[in-house]
């Protein structure tokens, strides 16, 4: 039995790795200008100039890194709230990050100050933590998870409304920048941005992987985790901080991206047929990377040379997964009630 499970894990990881590699190459080669494999090879190892190296490679790597980060963040939030449809977008965390990033952009750009990526990440992190704080406060009073999710959606609407209010009083040039960023896109990513996001996501992912055993114990219930020696208060803080950093990094660099944090972890669970954190954390990263690479490929090529919003594409493929989860949970609850 263990050998069969181990073999399944190996095959699934091999499939995800191959799928991600294929999508990476496909994303680089396809677009308004198509490139042959030998041109990609030459750009990768010899000619570090031109469209492939300067535009395609950074965008593709950003989609992979940020997609993986969003998926892992969703897995952590689903574990924390014990809710399959918990995610940065649904709980309003991405909207909180969007609000603070908008405030930072309007404040500095209106004064002619160029802001760097680190400032955007800090601003997005503050917004993520503020939204998460409201959710945690509500969770003490609202015991039903469905109502907690509705509360998160309402917080998201409030943050979006305040963001629109800020945009109303911004300069025309700033409105264009905010509008393009708020649609969600991996375009315009530079190599400096890729290095910074890779560093932030890499460190956060490593720390998350070190929490695999406490997460596994927490999945069995708080009492079981405490009996296993897990410091619940500290563990919760660590989980919240890591999920917020991951989602904030995504929002800062690519804008708000919907449904990836919910859909990707569940697709991975169905594929691996397990919820073990030591398997799910790297698998969610690969799955989220492949999911976003596929969606970004469609966003770039469907109406080339025009780019679609990445959130529009992820919603088309991610929303049906959420609807399926809600319907299956309701069906399971009805069966339980009949019994």
Order of alpha helices (4+ residues) and beta strands (2+ residues): alpha-alpha-alpha-alpha-alpha-alpha-alpha-alpha-alpha-alpha-alpha-alpha-alpha-alpha
